[in-house]
């Protein structure tokens, strides 16, 4: 699987049962939108939400933003109907909740193929239970159609009987296992939500922590969180300038038959160049999206 270059700094959950929210999402600065049929939708609104979301995807108007439909669990009474309907309108991805095994992914993929879902419609997996953490690599390697993990830290904290803390120490092991699995299989991974909408400083710190852990972006529950997530998870101007300097210096060194080079007093090897190229590619993708 090749690593995608789409920016996923900010991926915003939108309630699938709210037509005004689905319309407003067309003007928001999110890199991706999760049109939610699961947690954000009351039981009595499940069927109507499915119709609203699939119509929204089919009608378009969301520009370059990735559109992801989160279905209900395939073990629920709505899950298979959600998956069939989502497959028919070909969003960028379908997000499977509470994935706990490779078999769950393969089951979903089989239904998608039977419903004619195009290759462009990928599978994303919510990683939100203890069993999922212990099977993270099995899940990550389950399908070439799987391109992204999404951390469901709220459910995970509940299932662990843990606490939400500033440094997130209770879930460090779980986050690490999923990041390792994602990177081993060359897929993307997006951090969980931050629940306190009044704590803007805490939210930014959470984004910085997520970036340091290695996440590609953050899932959000409110548009007010977009600006900070987009800022933190984008390469800075200084990052881009330094990356380009590394790439050019290493290119010249290779022409001279050298395997290493000094840039601003730091030893640069091929591994640094690979990361520099990743940052420049990401910056170009962000510019294209925002342009």
Order of alpha helices (4+ residues) and beta strands (2+ residues): beta-alpha-beta-alpha-beta-alpha-beta-alpha-beta-alpha-alpha-beta-alpha-alpha-beta-alpha-beta-alpha-alpha-beta-beta-alpha
